[in-house]
């Protein structure tokens, strides 16, 4: 089972103000283009729908495995190591759509609802979706490698978002000015607290670590790298990250964690 991280604040970028007298310092706040976070809302809608189907399957069909309390969607989609080794590789992704209780899905979807729109605005719709999927993948791969228990929950992907936020802030720290220290400190605090929570029984801590690492690696190669362009007051932010770099970031993550998955397949460290 996975827990959820609380979302960090969404700082706004700023650029040095022009024509400042000697000995003074100021900045100009630059607004980001507004956009509806359609990917965030779609992920929430799909995940809630899947959970309703989980409840419906129990109501109409009973439990798929009465001894373990697994509903039918859990039975076919949870991270279960022996079934992954039997060739059911979709279980590296599908656990992010499944939840074990109303509080479980409520906490995870609340974190995504509060945290996701800002990051989606920074990364763009499709890069944000790729980040979310890669976080789910890397979290479940590391859990498969180092944890024998079954696991479900979206917090693997949400930890990927938090890792990406930390890298994004660091790589664009000059633009955030005085906000950077408090924002990155908030991210570090959230990660530390939730990794500590992950030590509790029934929490998939390795899934959280894997999602975090996946988000960090992907964002390092593929996250937005902003520069301020234009003449004051018509300043704008331009993302200098090339599409090929986004593909490179995704490829690096897949290769690293794909190799770890193969280790778990042929040289299992846990049952």
Backbone as a ProteinNet text record, in pm:
[ID]
protein_1_A
[PRIMARY]
XXXXXXXXXXXXXXXXXXXXXXXXXXXXXXXXXXXXXXXXXXXXXXXXXXXXXXXXXXXXXXXXXXXXXXXXXXXXXXXXXXXXXXXXXXXXXXXXXXXXXXXXXXXXXXXXXXXXXXXXXXXXXXXXXXXXXXXXXXXXXXXXXXXXXXXXXXXXXXXXXXXXXXXXXXXXXXXXXXXXXXXXXXXXXXXXXXXXXXXXXXXXXXXXXXXXXXXXXXXXXXXXXXXXXXXXXXXXXXXXXXXXXXXXXXXXXXXXXXXXXXXXXXXXXXX
[TERTIARY]
83.8	0	87.5	42.9	119	50.8	130.4	78.1	94.6	59.8	65.7	154	219.4	293.6	209.5	224.5	157.6	225.2	149.9	207.4	284.3	396	470.2	406.5	450.5	400.6	448.8	378.3	412.2	467.3	600.3	656.8	643.7	649.3	639.6	776.2	814.1	944.5	949.9	1070.2	1091.2	1218.4	1227.8	1346.8	1396.3	1525.6	1577	1506.9	1471.8	1408.1	1512	1475.2	1571.6	1599.1	1713.2	1747	1737.5	1794.3	1795.4	1914.8	1897.8	2010.8	2115.7	2239.3	2347.1	2318.1	2350.1	2332.4	2194.8	2102.7	1968.7	1946.1	1849.7	1815.2	1664.8	1611.7	1467.5	1442.9	1317.8	1282.8	1144.7	1118.1	988.8	925.2	804.1	735.3	684.9	707.7	665.1	556.2	441.3	331	346	312.7	313	183.2	186.6	61.9	-33.6	-158	-255.6	-306.9	-328.8	-384.1	-459.6	-561.5	-639.5	-557.6	-537.5	-456.4	-534.6	-555.9	-643.9	-588.8	-457.1	-399.1	-420.3	-396.9	-419.8	-564.2	-658.2	-799.7	-838.4	-779	-809.7	-757.5	-635	-579.5	-668	-712.5	-800.2	-929.3	-990.2	-1116.6	-1101.3	-994.1	-971	-946.8	-866.8	-834.1	-957.1	-1040.4	-1164.6	-1257.8	-1267	-1351.3	-1305	-1173.2	-1119.2	-1153.8	-1145.6	-1179.1	-1327.4	-1414.7	-1556.5	-1579	-1501.8	-1510.7	-1460.3	-1358	-1312.6	-1426.1	-1494.9	-1605.9	-1718.3	-1746.7	-1854.7	-1821.3	-1696.2	-1658.4	-1679	-1650.2	-1673	-1821.4	-1899.8	-2044.1	-2113.9	-2077.2	-2147.3	-2082.8	-1950.2	-1879.9	-1814.1	-1806.9	-1734.2	-1585	-1507	-1362.8	-1303.3	-1203.2	-1134	-1052.6	-1001.5	-924.1	-969.1	-1058.8	-1119.5	-1017.4	-915.9	-819.6	-734.2	-703.9	-622.2	-705.3	-833.7	-919.4	-898.3	-845	-821.9	-949.4	-986.6	-1096.3	-1044.3	-1132.7	-1095.2	-992	-1005.2	-907.4	-772.1	-770.8	-643.9	-577.8	-660.2	-605.5	-536.1	-585.7	-527.6	-435.4	-422.4	-342.6	-244.6	-252.8	-161.9	-19.2	75.5	214.2	228.7	236.4	254.6	374.5	481.1	609.1	604.6	544.8	548.7	472	368.1	292.2	367.8	443.3	528.5	634	692	792.1	729.7	597.9	527.3	495.4	535.1	516.7	411.3	349.7	244.5	308	375.2	455.8	371.8	242.8	158.2	148.9	184.5	177.6	284.6	374.3	465.5	395.8	277.8	206.2	68.9	-6.8	-145.7	-165.3	-68.9	-93.1	-122.9	-73.9	-97	-243.2	-321.9	-464.5	-551.6	-492.6	-568.9	-546.8	-652.1	-642	-718.9	-675.9	-729.9	-843	-870.5	-976.5	-1011	-1121.3	-1159.5	-1056.3	-1007.9	-902.6	-777.4	-741.8	-621.9	-632.5	-742.3	-756.2	-781.6	-852.7	-880.5	-751.8	-662.9	-537.8	-451.8	-439.5	-356.2	-412.7	-544.3	-604.2	-604.2	-613.8	-601.3	-461.3	-358.7	-221.7	-204.4	-259	-247.1	-325.7	-443.3	-527.9	-462.4	-396.6	-334.4	-198.9	-124	12.9	24.2	-60.5	-46.2	-61.2	-161.8	-181.5	-60.2	8	125.9	236.7	261.9	368.7	330.8	203.8	160.1	177	151.5	172.3	319.1	408.7	552.3	600.8	558	611.1	534.9	414.2	329.4	254.1	144.6	53	119.5	182.5	229.4	357.9	442.6	561.7	522.8	418	367.7	311.6	235.7	181.7	293.7	396.2	510.4	580.4	596	655.8	574.5	443.6	356.5	367.9	364.3	372.6	509.8	615.6	749.5	766.3	707	713.2	644.8	529.3	460.5	545.7	605.8	688.6	810.1	885.6	1008.4	978.1	869.2	832	799.6	723.7	686.2	801.9	894.4	1012.3	1097.9	1124.1	1207.8	1137.9	1006.5	930.1	938.3	929.4	942.8	1079.6	1181.7	1318.2	1346.5	1289.9	1332.4	1221.7	1099.1	987.7	906.7	878.1	806.5	655.4	606.7	462.8	391	258.7	178.9	163.8	142.9	137.7	43.4	-29.6	-114.2	-106.5	-147.7	-155.4	-81.2	-130.1	-74.1	44.6	82.6	188.2	325	344.9	468.9	482.4	374	375.3	383.4	315.8	317	456.3	526.7	664.9	751.3	720.9	791.7	771.3	649.6	622.3	702.6	711	784.3	934	990.1	1129.8	1154.6	1063.5	1077.4	1065.8	978.3	965.1	1094.6	1161	1286.9	1393	1405.4	1503.1	1467.4	1339.9	1294.1	1330.4	1304.9	1340.2	1490.7	1569.8	1715.2	1768.3	1721.6	1774.7	1731.2	1624.6	1575.9	1584.6	1678.1	1683.8	1710.1	1784.1	1812.3	1685.2	1590.4	1466.3	1374.6	1385.7	1296.2	1349	1473.4	1527.4	1514.7	1460.3	1450.2	1351	1262.6	1165.7	1229.2	1347.5	1405.2	1432.3	1495.7	1534.2	1414.2	1308.4	1190.5	1120	1116.1	1047.4	1121.8	1254.7	1330.2	1333.9	1336.5	1329.9	1199.3	1089.9	959.9	957.9	1016.4	1022.4	1102.8	1219.4	1304	1232.1	1162.9	1089	979.3	905	796.8	852.2	962.9	1023.8	1068.8	1137	1189.1	1076.3	971.8	860	791.9	767.6	694.1	778.4	909.9	994.4	1000	995.9	990.2	858.8	748.6	619.2	624.4	699.4	710	776.2	838.4	898	793.9	672.6	567.3	522.5	476.3	426.2	308.6	305.4	196.6	215.3	323	352.7	468	450.9	553.1	659.6	751	855.2	945.2	979.1	1063.9	993.6	862.5	787.9	799.8	796.4	812.9	952.4	1054.3	1192.1	1210	1155.8	1168.4	1100.8	979.2	910.9	988.9	1042.8	1122.7	1244.2	1316.9	1435.8	1399.1	1290.2	1248.2	1217.9	1146.7	1116.6	1241.3	1336.2	1461.3	1539.4	1554.8	1635.6	1570.5	1440.5	1372.2	1379.7	1352.4	1352	1491.2	1595.5	1731.1	1763.4	1717.9	1743.4	1633.2	1510.7	1396.1	1311.2	1338.2	1255.3	1272.9	1176	1185.8	1311	1378	1494.3	1464.6	1414.7	1360.8	1467.4	1442.3	1518.1	1420.4	1456.2	1371.7	1410.2	1310.9	1334.7	1241.3	1275.8	1193.4	1246.7	1181.1	1217.4	1113.7	1161.7	1072.3	976.7	845.5	780.7	727.9	754.1	702.3	799.2	820.4	909.6	831.1	896.8	832.7	935.4	884.9	969.8	968.7	1086.7	1098.8	1168.9	1110.9	1170.7	1274.8	1400.1	1509.3	1535.7	1457.4	1476.5	1428.2	1514.6	1481.6	1398.8	1308.4	1230.3	1318.2	1433	1521	1573.1	1587.5	1631.2	1523.3	1397.7	1287.2	1288.4	1308	1315	1435.9	1547.4	1666.5	1639.8	1574.8	1542.7	1455.2	1351.9	1264.7	1340.6	1428.3	1504.8	1599.3	1663.9	1755.4	1681.6	1565	1485.4	1444.1	1395	1347.7	1461.9	1577.8	1692.1	1740	1752.1	1800.6	1704.3	1577.3	1482	1437.5	1448.2	1426.8	1532.4	1657.9	1765.7	1742	1694.9	1663.8	1549.8	1452	1342.5	1393.8	1487.7	1543.8	1621.1	1690.9	1759.6	1658.8	1548	1444.2	1378.7	1377.6	1318	1406.3	1536.5	1625.3	1711.3	1732.1	1810.9	1736.9	1621.9	1538.4	1609.5	1597.6	1655.3	1558.3	1427.4	1323.3	1227.2	1146.1	1050	950.1
-118.6	0	123.9	230.9	354.2	465.6	557.8	679.1	794	914.6	1028.8	1137	1218.7	1333.5	1459.9	1552	1680.6	1763.7	1847.1	1921.9	2044.6	2074.8	2196.6	2318.3	2434.5	2557.7	2573.3	2657.8	2679.8	2821.1	2838.1	2972.1	3029.2	3160	3228.4	3281.6	3269.6	3318.1	3469.9	3521.4	3665.7	3691.9	3810.4	3850.6	3983.8	4011.1	4139.6	4255.5	4355.4	4473.7	4557.4	4620	4697.5	4833.9	4889.9	5028.5	5059.3	4972.7	4997.6	5085	5184.1	5266.1	5179.2	5226	5151.8	5131.2	5011.7	4982.5	4933.5	4920.9	4871.1	4742.4	4662.9	4537.1	4521.9	4476.4	4455.1	4345.6	4308.2	4205.3	4232.2	4172.7	4184.8	4047.6	4035.1	3906.3	3878.8	3757.6	3718.1	3612	3639.4	3544.2	3436.1	3315.2	3204.6	3203.5	3156.4	3142.3	3048.2	3089.6	3006.2	2897.6	2779.9	2669.8	2577	2515.1	2420.1	2292.2	2244.4	2122.3	1996.6	1978.3	1871.5	1732.8	1718.2	1587.2	1552.3	1648.9	1625.3	1583.4	1659.3	1628	1494.7	1463.8	1335.8	1218.9	1231.6	1125.3	1103.2	1212.4	1200	1130.2	1171.6	1111.9	962.9	926.8	785.5	704.5	758.2	684.9	665.6	769.4	756.7	655.8	658.8	562.6	419.4	399	265.1	221.1	311.7	273.9	238.2	311.5	276.5	138.4	106.5	-27.4	-133	-98.8	-191.3	-221.3	-116.3	-134.5	-214.5	-183.7	-254.8	-401.9	-432.5	-572.7	-652.2	-589.8	-657.8	-675.6	-571.3	-574.8	-681	-688.4	-779	-917.6	-924.6	-1051	-1107.7	-1027.3	-1071.2	-1052.1	-1096.4	-1081.4	-1188	-1147.9	-1244	-1341.2	-1292.7	-1376	-1342.1	-1422.6	-1391.7	-1391.6	-1477.8	-1487	-1362.3	-1298.4	-1177.3	-1050.1	-1062.4	-945.2	-865.3	-928.1	-858	-856.6	-736.9	-732.4	-775.4	-779.5	-835.2	-748.9	-617	-531.9	-537.6	-547	-566.1	-697.6	-801.9	-933.2	-933.3	-851.1	-847.9	-728.9	-636.1	-517.7	-477.1	-533.9	-495	-541.1	-478.7	-524.2	-649.9	-764.6	-894	-960.1	-977.2	-1013.2	-1141.5	-1245.6	-1373.2	-1366.5	-1283.7	-1270.7	-1185.3	-1087.6	-1011.7	-1104.7	-1191.6	-1285.5	-1386.6	-1404.3	-1493.4	-1425.3	-1297.8	-1229.3	-1120.8	-1088.7	-987.5	-849.7	-797.9	-677.2	-550.5	-557.1	-439.8	-399.9	-490.9	-461.3	-361.8	-322.6	-213.5	-76.9	-72.4	53.7	56.4	-52.4	-52	-28.7	-59.4	-29.9	117.3	208.7	351.7	390.3	303.3	331	268.2	187	109.2	161.9	151.5	196.4	102.5	98.9	0.9	48.7	179.2	231.8	372.7	425.2	562.6	663	650.4	744	736	616.3	598	676.7	659.2	731	878.5	913.2	1054.1	1130.5	1074.5	1142.2	1158.6	1050.7	1059.1	1156.4	1153.5	1242.7	1386.9	1406.8	1543.1	1598.8	1518	1561.4	1593.2	1510.5	1534	1658.3	1678.2	1792.8	1925.5	1927.6	2051.1	2073.3	1966.2	1976.8	1969	1889.3	1861.5	1980.5	2068.2	2177.1	2266.9	2301.8	2388.2	2321.7	2194.1	2123.8	2100.1	2073.5	2056.3	2186.3	2299.2	2428.5	2449.4	2405.8	2420.9	2328.2	2201.7	2100	2090.9	2139.9	2117.9	1987.1	1973.9	1861.3	1725.8	1707.5	1573.4	1535.8	1632.3	1601.9	1568.9	1635.6	1604.6	1462.5	1422.7	1287.4	1184.9	1211	1120.2	1107.9	1219.2	1218.6	1134.2	1148.1	1072.7	922.9	884.8	742.8	686.4	762.3	713.9	700.6	792.3	780.7	654.8	622.9	499.3	377.9	380.8	269.6	249.4	356.4	341.9	304.5	357.4	322.1	174.6	122.3	-18.5	-111.4	-65	-147.3	-162.2	-52.7	-62.8	-142	-126.9	-207.7	-355.5	-387.2	-524.7	-581.5	-497.7	-543.6	-564.8	-480.5	-477.6	-505.8	-524.5	-547.8	-667.3	-758.7	-880.3	-865.3	-762	-747.9	-698.6	-720.2	-664.8	-515.3	-437.8	-293.1	-231.8	-129.7	-48.8	96.2	188.5	328.5	420.3	545.8	644.4	719.2	692.5	773.1	747.4	634.8	616.7	728.2	752	856.7	995	1015.7	1147	1178.9	1078.6	1101.4	1136.8	1081.4	1121.6	1269	1318.7	1460.7	1546.5	1502.9	1581.3	1584.5	1470.5	1469.8	1564.7	1564.7	1653.2	1799.3	1828.9	1966.6	2016	1929.9	1969.5	2001.4	1917.6	1942.3	2067.2	2084.3	2202.8	2331.4	2333.1	2450.8	2475.7	2369.6	2384.5	2436.5	2380.2	2419.6	2560.5	2611.2	2745.6	2838.8	2808.9	2879.2	3028.9	3069.8	3212.2	3291.4	3228.9	3297.8	3312	3219.8	3224.8	3314.1	3357.4	3452.6	3407.7	3496.7	3469.1	3358.4	3325.3	3218.5	3079.7	3071.3	2939.4	2863.3	2927.8	2857.1	2801.7	2881.2	2831.8	2723.1	2736.6	2636.7	2503.6	2506.4	2381.2	2321.1	2405.8	2354.6	2283.7	2336	2272.7	2136.1	2127.2	1999.5	1897.7	1938.5	1847.5	1801.2	1892.8	1857.3	1755	1777.7	1686.3	1547.8	1543.2	1413.9	1342.4	1414.7	1352.7	1298.1	1377.4	1333.4	1210.7	1212.4	1101.8	976.2	992	873.2	812.3	896.6	845.5	771.5	829.1	761.2	627.1	621.6	499	384.8	413.4	307.3	229.9	282.8	216.9	88.7	-10.4	-134.8	-107.2	-177.6	-163.1	-51.1	25.8	133.4	90.1	110	67.6	176.5	180.8	282.7	275.5	153.6	140	192.4	179	237	387.7	449	593.6	635.8	563.6	595.7	581.1	473.8	453	561.5	601.3	710.2	840.4	868.8	989.5	990.4	877.6	869.8	885.5	823.6	836.1	980	1051.5	1191.4	1278.1	1250.7	1326	1308.2	1183.7	1155.6	1215.4	1193.4	1244.5	1396.4	1463.5	1609.3	1666.6	1595.5	1645.7	1658.9	1562.7	1564.5	1633.4	1633.7	1671.3	1784.1	1829.6	1933.4	2068	2158	2290.8	2365	2429	2511.2	2650.5	2735.6	2864.6	2971.8	3059	3182.2	3295.2	3413.5	3531.1	3595.9	3622.3	3685.4	3804.4	3893	4009.2	4134.6	4245.9	4376.7	4416.9	4473.1	4518.4	4624.5	4620	4527.3	4399.6	4379.8	4261.7	4145	4099.4	3987.5	3857.1	3752.4	3621.5	3513.4	3399.7	3285.3	3191.5	3146.5	3052	2926.7	2812.7	2685.5	2646.1	2640.3	2608.6	2458.1	2378	2232.4	2182.1	2110	2057.1	1928.9	1902.5	1777.8	1653.3	1655	1537.3	1512.7	1620	1603.1	1536.9	1568.1	1502.6	1353.1	1319.2	1178.2	1110.4	1182.9	1127.5	1099.7	1193.5	1173.9	1052.9	1037.8	922.2	793	795.1	675.5	635.8	734.1	704.5	637.5	692.5	634.6	492	471.4	338.5	238	278.8	187.4	149	248.2	219.2	127.1	163.8	86.1	-40	-39.8	-164	-267.1	-220.2	-310.9	-363.3	-276.1	-321.4	-424.2	-401.9	-498.8	-634.1	-633.5	-759.5	-831	-753.6	-815.2	-884.2	-815.1	-875	-996.5	-1000.2	-1115.2	-1239.2	-1223.3	-1338.9	-1362.1	-1257.7	-1272.2	-1203.7	-1256.9	-1189.5	-1170.3	-1049.6	-1018.1	-1048.7	-1049.5	-1082.5	-1179.2	-1251	-1345.2	-1273.7
0	0	0	-62.7	-69.3	6.9	58.6	118.7	20.9	63.8	-24.7	33.2	-50.5	-3.5	-12.5	82.2	71.4	-36	-108.7	-219.8	-174.9	-240.8	-211.1	-275.1	-234.8	-292.9	-436.1	-512.9	-652.6	-667.8	-660.2	-668.7	-808.8	-818.2	-946.4	-986.7	-1115	-1158.9	-1162.3	-1150.3	-1157.1	-1233.8	-1293.4	-1367.1	-1312.4	-1325.9	-1278.3	-1347.7	-1270.6	-1328.5	-1401.9	-1513.3	-1590.8	-1528.7	-1564.8	-1532.6	-1384.7	-1300	-1157.4	-1120.9	-1031.6	-986.9	-919.5	-920.8	-857.6	-710.4	-660.6	-519.3	-484.1	-581	-552.4	-627.9	-581.6	-647.1	-645.7	-752.9	-761	-862.1	-877.6	-974.5	-1028.9	-1142.2	-1207.6	-1213.8	-1162.3	-1166.2	-1306.7	-1353.1	-1487.4	-1473.3	-1528.2	-1518.8	-1624.6	-1584.1	-1679	-1758.7	-1882.6	-1957.3	-1883.7	-1870.8	-1800.5	-1894.1	-1839.1	-1917.5	-1824.2	-1874.7	-1795.4	-1780.2	-1657.7	-1636.4	-1674.2	-1802.7	-1848.7	-1816.6	-1816.2	-1786.7	-1639.7	-1550.7	-1408	-1383.1	-1438.4	-1416.1	-1478.9	-1594.9	-1659.8	-1577.3	-1522.4	-1438.2	-1316.2	-1254.1	-1137.5	-1176.7	-1288.3	-1331.3	-1360.2	-1429.9	-1462.9	-1336.1	-1244	-1121.7	-1034.8	-1023.1	-945.9	-1012.1	-1144.4	-1215.3	-1190.6	-1193.9	-1167.2	-1026	-929.8	-792	-779.3	-849.1	-847.6	-909	-1011.6	-1070.2	-971.9	-892	-788.1	-690.2	-645.8	-552	-616.5	-743.3	-812.6	-829.7	-856.9	-874.8	-746.5	-632.2	-504.8	-480	-508	-481.9	-566.9	-694.7	-785.3	-795.9	-778	-801.3	-676.2	-569.4	-452	-473	-376.6	-386.9	-478.4	-555.9	-641.2	-557.4	-445.4	-354.1	-212.8	-159.9	-31	82.3	74.1	183.2	195.7	81.2	83.4	73.9	44.2	31.4	-94.8	-199.6	-325	-408.5	-458.2	-553.8	-690.2	-788.4	-918	-991.4	-982	-1049.8	-981	-847.9	-777.1	-816.6	-827.3	-860.1	-995.7	-1087.7	-1222.1	-1246.2	-1146.7	-1172.5	-1065.4	-945	-837.5	-866.4	-798.2	-808.2	-723	-790.5	-724.8	-793.1	-719.6	-780	-862.1	-805.7	-877.5	-1008.8	-1015.3	-1139.7	-1241.8	-1194.7	-1286.5	-1347.4	-1263.6	-1315.7	-1410.6	-1400.8	-1492.7	-1625.3	-1637.8	-1766.1	-1767.2	-1652.9	-1648.1	-1623	-1725.4	-1710.4	-1694.7	-1729.3	-1710.1	-1562.8	-1474.9	-1331.4	-1286.5	-1373.7	-1342.1	-1353.1	-1416.6	-1436.2	-1368.9	-1380.2	-1335	-1185.4	-1097.6	-955.9	-927.6	-1012	-989.4	-1008.1	-1070.8	-1090.5	-981.9	-895.6	-798.2	-656.8	-573.6	-435	-343.9	-217.1	-124.8	-37.4	-34.6	51	6.7	59	26.7	78.4	203.9	246.4	160	117	34.1	-95.3	-168.9	-295.2	-271.7	-164	-136.4	-109.5	-29.9	1.2	-123.5	-202.7	-322.6	-425.5	-447	-545.4	-496.9	-365.5	-312.9	-341.3	-316.4	-344.2	-492.2	-578.4	-722.4	-763.8	-705.4	-739.9	-700.7	-584.9	-538.2	-604.5	-623.2	-670.8	-822.4	-886.9	-1029.3	-1121.9	-1101.8	-1198.8	-1216.7	-1106.8	-1119.3	-1198	-1169.1	-1239.9	-1385.6	-1411.5	-1550.3	-1628.4	-1562.6	-1627.7	-1660.5	-1571.2	-1595.6	-1706.8	-1701.7	-1792.3	-1924.3	-1927.4	-2043.7	-2029.9	-2103.3	-2083.2	-2105.3	-2220.9	-2255.7	-2183.1	-2154.2	-2075.2	-1930.7	-1880.8	-1747.7	-1742.7	-1845.4	-1850.4	-1856.1	-1937.1	-1945.7	-1810.7	-1741.8	-1608.6	-1512.2	-1514.5	-1423.1	-1449.2	-1575.5	-1611.3	-1573.3	-1598.9	-1564.2	-1413.3	-1335.3	-1190.2	-1141.1	-1198.8	-1162.8	-1198.3	-1315.4	-1360.9	-1270.9	-1247.1	-1169.3	-1023.9	-969.4	-833.2	-820	-913.7	-906.2	-939.9	-1024.7	-1053.2	-927.8	-857.4	-738.1	-628.1	-620.2	-524.7	-560	-688.3	-736.2	-701.1	-713.1	-689.3	-540.7	-453.6	-314.1	-212.9	-258.3	-166.4	-213.3	-122.5	-160.7	-153.5	-85	-65.7	-189.6	-192.4	-301.1	-276.3	-383.7	-369.9	-471.3	-426.5	-514.5	-468.1	-553.2	-514.9	-609.9	-619.9	-711.8	-653.9	-530	-469.4	-532	-601.2	-677	-780.8	-855.3	-957.6	-894.9	-782.4	-717.8	-664	-612.9	-571.5	-692.3	-808.3	-928.9	-959.3	-938.5	-959.6	-862.7	-737.7	-638	-670.9	-712.3	-752.6	-868.3	-965.6	-1081	-1040.6	-944.3	-897.2	-835.3	-756.5	-695.9	-799.4	-901.7	-1007.6	-1086.1	-1115.6	-1188.5	-1113.9	-983.8	-904.3	-906.8	-891.3	-888.3	-1021.5	-1131.6	-1261.6	-1302.4	-1243.1	-1274.2	-1153.4	-1062	-933.7	-948.1	-1050.8	-1067.2	-1095.8	-1164.4	-1196.7	-1075.9	-980.7	-865	-753.6	-764.6	-670	-525.9	-442.1	-298.8	-267.1	-361.9	-338.4	-343.7	-405.7	-429.6	-300.5	-203.4	-81.8	-7.6	5.1	76.7	-2	-134.9	-217.2	-216.2	-234.8	-236.1	-96.8	6	142.5	169.7	114.6	130.3	63.2	-55.7	-127.1	-46.5	3.3	80.3	206.1	273.2	394.9	363.9	256.4	218.1	187.4	113.1	79.6	205.8	295.1	417.1	503.8	523.8	608	549.2	420.1	359.7	343	325.4	325.7	465.6	567.8	705.1	728.6	680.4	691.3	619.8	509.2	432.2	505.1	620.9	700.8	780.2	790.2	867.5	797.2	874	813	720	608.1	513.2	412.3	425.3	330.5	241	110.5	14.8	1.2	96.8	95.1	-25.6	-70.2	-188.3	-313.6	-319.9	-431	-433.6	-314.9	-306.4	-353	-306.8	-345.4	-496.6	-552.6	-695.9	-776.6	-736.6	-805.4	-796.9	-678.5	-658.5	-750.7	-756.7	-841.8	-989.2	-1030.3	-1169.1	-1206.4	-1117.2	-1143.8	-1146.9	-1055.5	-1052.6	-1182.1	-1224.8	-1344.2	-1468.3	-1483.5	-1602.4	-1608.9	-1496.8	-1497.4	-1520.2	-1475.3	-1495.7	-1643.8	-1722.8	-1866.3	-1945.8	-1894.2	-1977.1	-1921	-1798.2	-1738.4	-1806.1	-1788.4	-1849.6	-1803.5	-1898.6	-1868.9	-1923.4	-1834.2	-1875.3	-1893.7	-1991.2	-2008.3	-2035.4	-1987.7	-2007.7	-2139.9	-2222	-2351.5	-2367.8	-2459.4	-2488.4	-2424.1	-2447.9	-2393	-2289.1	-2179.3	-2073.4	-2129	-2099.8	-2005.4	-2069.5	-2199.4	-2269.5	-2255.6	-2131.5	-2105.6	-2108.9	-2151.8	-2153.1	-2124.8	-2074.5	-2047.1	-2165.9	-2205.4	-2315.9	-2265.9	-2294.3	-2254.8	-2359.1	-2317.4	-2408.8	-2420.9	-2353.2	-2360.6	-2496.5	-2565.3	-2697.2	-2684.3	-2780.1	-2775.8	-2768.6	-2835.4	-2831.2	-2690.3	-2609.7	-2472.5	-2387.8	-2417.1	-2347.5	-2377.9	-2504.5	-2542.7	-2478.5	-2470.3	-2406.1	-2258.9	-2190.4	-2049	-2026.7	-2110.9	-2098	-2125	-2226.5	-2261.2	-2148.8	-2085.5	-1975.1	-1860.5	-1825.4	-1716.1	-1749.4	-1871.1	-1910.2	-1912.4	-1961.9	-1967.8	-1827.9	-1738.4	-1603.2	-1530	-1529.2	-1450.7	-1523.7	-1657.6	-1729.7	-1693.9	-1679.8	-1638.5	-1497.7	-1406.4	-1270.9	-1271.5	-1358.3	-1368.5	-1416.3	-1510	-1558	-1447.9	-1365	-1250.5	-1160.6	-1134	-1050.4	-1112.7	-1246.3	-1314.4	-1303.3	-1325.1	-1337.2	-1211.7	-1132.4	-1010.4	-895.4	-857.2	-756.8	-625.1	-571	-440.2	-327.6	-361.1	-263.4	-331	-255.2	-314.9	-406.3
[MASK]
+++++++++++++++++++++++++++++++++++++++++++++++++++++++++++++++++++++++++++++++++++++++++++++++++++++++++++++++++++++++++++++++++++++++++++++++++++++++++++++++++++++++++++++++++++++++++++++++++++++++++++++++++++++++++++++++++++++++++++++++++++++++++++++++++++++++++++++++

